[in-house]
Amino acid sequence: MAWQGLAAEFLQVPAVTRTYTAACVLTTAAVQLELLSPFQLYFNPHLVFRKFQVWRLVTNFLFFGPLGFSFFFNMLFVFRYCRMLEEGSFRGRTADFVFMFLFGGVLMTLLGLLGSLFFLGQALTVMLVYVWSRRNPRVRVNFFGLLTFQAPFLPWALMGFSLLLGNSILVDLLGIAVGHIYYFLEDVFPNQPGGKRLLLTPNFLRAACTCLLRPSTPRRLALLHCSPIKCLPTSAWSPAQHSSL
């Protein structure tokens, strides 16, 4: 059946990409169905630290606005670049990928306090795009058939697109800034003379990811073994040399 085929394809999407994308879609669906209100989701330091509504630290990263062009545009970039990172430079390193999310989320939350930002999902998306683009500098990106340029220019193109739509670019700048901090600490500084890795994934997070990703049923195990990504040896993977949006 078509539904079973879609379910099988969905299970082959890497775990972090699958979980985050599904959480964003379900959150938006709940708001559209009026099961939730955006006022219950946005980041408010007073409500978080005085009223202990700690879920807002997470939900402000899950809501991208009502269904419409902006939502689908963001979901396209979330799914595409999150998946390419997880299948590429973070392949076999799920705990490190989760730690990148946590590092980015915490830093964005702290910096967001200065700019009175209520929803940070778009900033997280731009961070993912930035990290991917810096790790794949030779890939040429076709921006909706309008422009073709090297991958490192993509975050700035997204910021320009936000500007053309009349949106604030503060969120995009936040995502670029946090993405650059992560890239510098993870990829640049450790390779400098006297440098070392400062972002070390905690052991408890590695243990948790190992436990959660352990196949629970033979069917799940079979799906994982049949995944084309799992079947390829590590040495066979290389980033695509062309990306089209």
C-alpha positions as CSV (number, residue, x, y, z in Angstrom):
1,M,0.0,0.0,0.0
2,A,1.0,3.6,-0.6
3,W,0.8,4.4,3.1
4,Q,3.2,1.5,4.0
5,G,5.6,2.7,1.3
6,L,5.6,6.2,2.8
7,A,6.1,4.9,6.3
8,A,9.1,2.8,5.1
9,E,10.6,5.9,3.4
10,F,10.0,7.9,6.5
11,L,11.8,5.3,8.7
12,Q,14.8,5.5,6.4
13,V,15.2,9.3,7.1
14,P,17.9,9.7,9.8
15,A,16.6,9.9,13.3
16,V,17.3,13.5,14.2
17,T,16.0,14.9,10.9
18,R,12.9,12.7,11.2
19,T,12.2,13.7,14.8
20,Y,12.7,17.4,14.4
21,T,10.8,17.7,11.1
22,A,7.9,15.7,12.5
23,A,7.8,17.8,15.7
24,C,7.7,21.0,13.6
25,V,4.8,19.6,11.4
26,L,2.8,18.3,14.3
27,T,3.2,21.5,16.2
28,T,2.0,23.6,13.3
29,A,-0.9,21.1,12.7
30,A,-1.9,21.5,16.4
31,V,-2.0,25.2,16.0
32,Q,-4.0,25.0,12.8
33,L,-6.5,22.7,14.5
34,E,-6.7,25.2,17.4
35,L,-5.5,22.6,19.9
36,L,-2.6,24.9,20.8
37,S,-2.1,28.6,20.5
38,P,1.1,30.4,19.5
39,F,0.9,32.2,22.8
40,Q,1.5,28.9,24.5
41,L,4.7,28.3,22.5
42,Y,6.7,31.5,22.2
43,F,9.8,32.2,24.2
44,N,9.1,34.4,27.2
45,P,11.8,34.6,29.9
46,H,9.3,35.7,32.6
47,L,7.0,32.8,32.0
48,V,9.9,30.3,31.8
49,F,11.8,31.4,34.9
50,R,9.0,32.8,37.0
51,K,6.1,30.5,36.0
52,F,8.3,27.5,35.2
53,Q,6.8,27.0,31.8
54,V,10.0,25.4,30.7
55,W,8.5,23.8,27.6
56,R,8.8,27.2,25.9
57,L,12.5,26.7,25.7
58,V,11.8,23.9,23.2
59,T,8.5,24.9,21.5
60,N,9.8,28.2,20.3
61,F,12.0,26.2,17.9
62,L,9.1,24.1,16.6
63,F,6.7,26.7,15.3
64,F,7.3,28.5,12.0
65,G,4.0,30.3,11.7
66,P,0.7,29.2,10.1
67,L,0.5,27.1,7.0
68,G,1.6,29.0,4.0
69,F,4.6,29.8,1.8
70,S,6.9,30.7,4.7
71,F,6.1,27.5,6.6
72,F,6.8,25.2,3.5
73,F,9.9,27.2,2.6
74,N,11.3,26.7,6.1
75,M,10.4,23.0,6.2
76,L,12.1,22.5,2.8
77,F,15.3,23.9,4.2
78,V,15.0,22.2,7.6
79,F,14.5,18.7,6.0
80,R,17.0,19.1,3.2
81,Y,20.0,20.5,5.1
82,C,19.4,18.7,8.3
83,R,19.3,15.4,6.5
84,M,22.4,16.2,4.4
85,L,24.3,17.1,7.5
86,E,23.1,13.9,9.3
87,E,23.9,11.7,6.4
88,G,27.1,13.5,5.6
89,S,29.6,14.9,8.1
90,F,27.6,13.6,11.1
91,R,27.0,10.2,9.7
92,G,27.4,7.6,12.5
93,R,27.7,10.5,15.0
94,T,24.1,11.0,16.1
95,A,25.1,12.1,19.6
96,D,27.4,14.8,18.2
97,F,24.6,16.0,15.9
98,V,22.2,16.2,18.8
99,F,24.8,18.1,20.8
100,M,25.1,20.6,17.9
101,F,21.4,21.2,18.2
102,L,21.7,21.7,22.0
103,F,24.7,24.0,21.7
104,G,22.9,26.1,19.0
105,G,19.6,26.2,20.9
106,V,21.2,27.3,24.2
107,L,23.3,30.0,22.5
108,M,20.4,31.3,20.4
109,T,18.2,31.4,23.5
110,L,20.8,33.5,25.4
111,L,21.4,35.8,22.5
112,G,17.7,35.9,21.8
113,L,17.2,37.5,25.2
114,L,19.0,40.6,23.9
115,G,16.8,40.9,20.8
116,S,13.4,40.0,22.3
117,L,13.0,37.2,19.8
118,F,9.9,35.0,20.3
119,F,10.5,32.1,17.8
120,L,13.9,30.8,17.0
121,G,13.2,28.0,14.6
122,Q,14.2,30.0,11.5
123,A,17.5,30.9,13.2
124,L,18.2,27.2,13.9
125,T,17.4,26.5,10.2
126,V,19.9,29.1,9.1
127,M,22.5,27.6,11.5
128,L,22.1,24.2,9.8
129,V,22.4,25.7,6.4
130,Y,25.5,27.7,7.5
131,V,27.3,24.7,8.9
132,W,26.5,22.6,5.9
133,S,27.7,25.3,3.5
134,R,31.0,25.8,5.2
135,R,31.7,22.0,5.2
136,N,30.8,21.8,1.5
137,P,32.4,24.9,0.1
138,R,32.8,23.6,-3.5
139,V,29.2,22.5,-3.9
140,R,27.3,24.8,-6.4
141,V,23.8,25.7,-5.3
142,N,20.9,26.5,-7.7
143,F,18.7,28.9,-5.8
144,F,15.2,28.1,-7.1
145,G,16.5,28.2,-10.7
146,L,17.2,32.0,-10.3
147,L,20.9,32.1,-9.1
148,T,23.7,29.6,-9.0
149,F,26.6,30.2,-6.6
150,Q,29.0,28.4,-4.3
151,A,27.5,26.9,-1.1
152,P,29.1,29.4,1.4
153,F,26.9,32.2,-0.1
154,L,23.6,30.3,0.6
155,P,23.0,31.6,4.2
156,W,23.4,35.2,2.9
157,A,21.1,34.5,0.0
158,L,18.5,33.3,2.5
159,M,18.9,36.5,4.5
160,G,18.5,38.6,1.3
161,F,15.3,36.6,0.5
162,S,13.9,37.4,3.9
163,L,14.7,41.0,3.3
164,L,12.8,40.9,0.0
165,L,9.8,39.4,1.8
166,G,9.8,42.3,4.2
167,N,10.8,40.1,7.2
168,S,13.3,41.0,9.9
169,I,16.8,39.7,9.1
170,L,17.7,39.7,12.8
171,V,16.8,36.0,13.1
172,D,18.9,35.1,10.0
173,L,21.8,37.0,11.4
174,L,21.5,35.2,14.7
175,G,21.5,31.8,12.9
176,I,24.6,32.8,10.9
177,A,26.4,34.1,14.0
178,V,25.7,30.9,16.0
179,G,26.5,28.7,13.0
180,H,29.9,30.4,12.6
181,I,30.7,30.1,16.3
182,Y,30.0,26.3,16.1
183,Y,31.9,25.9,12.9
184,F,34.9,27.8,14.3
185,L,35.0,25.9,17.6
186,E,34.4,22.5,15.9
187,D,36.2,22.7,12.5
188,V,38.7,25.6,12.6
189,F,40.1,26.1,16.1
190,P,41.1,22.4,16.7
191,N,43.2,22.5,13.6
192,Q,45.1,25.6,14.6
193,P,48.6,25.4,16.3
194,G,47.9,24.7,20.0
195,G,44.2,24.3,19.3
196,K,41.9,21.6,20.6
197,R,38.3,20.5,20.5
198,L,36.3,22.5,23.0
199,L,32.9,21.1,22.1
200,L,32.9,17.6,23.6
201,T,29.7,15.6,23.5
202,P,28.8,14.4,27.0
203,N,29.0,10.6,27.6
204,F,25.5,10.5,29.0
205,L,24.2,11.9,25.7
206,R,26.1,9.3,23.7
207,A,24.6,6.6,25.9
208,A,21.1,8.0,25.5
209,C,21.4,8.2,21.7
210,T,22.8,4.6,21.6
211,C,19.9,3.4,23.7
212,L,17.2,5.2,21.8
213,L,18.5,4.2,18.4
214,R,18.9,0.6,19.2
215,P,16.4,-1.4,16.9
216,S,13.5,-2.6,19.0
217,T,12.0,-5.1,16.5
218,P,13.2,-7.3,13.7
219,R,11.1,-5.3,11.3
220,R,12.9,-2.1,12.3
221,L,16.2,-3.8,12.1
222,A,15.4,-5.1,8.6
223,L,14.5,-1.6,7.5
224,L,17.7,-0.2,8.8
225,H,19.8,-2.8,7.1
226,C,18.0,-2.2,3.8
227,S,18.6,1.5,4.0
228,P,20.9,2.6,1.1
229,I,22.7,4.9,3.5
230,K,23.4,2.1,6.0
231,C,24.6,-0.3,3.3
232,L,27.2,2.0,1.9
233,P,30.7,1.8,3.5
234,T,31.9,5.0,5.1
235,S,34.7,5.4,2.5
236,A,32.1,5.4,-0.3
237,W,30.3,8.5,0.8
238,S,31.2,11.9,-0.7
239,P,29.1,15.1,-0.8
240,A,27.2,15.9,-3.9
241,Q,28.9,18.4,-6.1
242,H,25.7,20.1,-7.1
243,S,22.7,21.1,-5.0
244,S,19.4,22.3,-6.4
245,L,16.7,23.9,-4.3
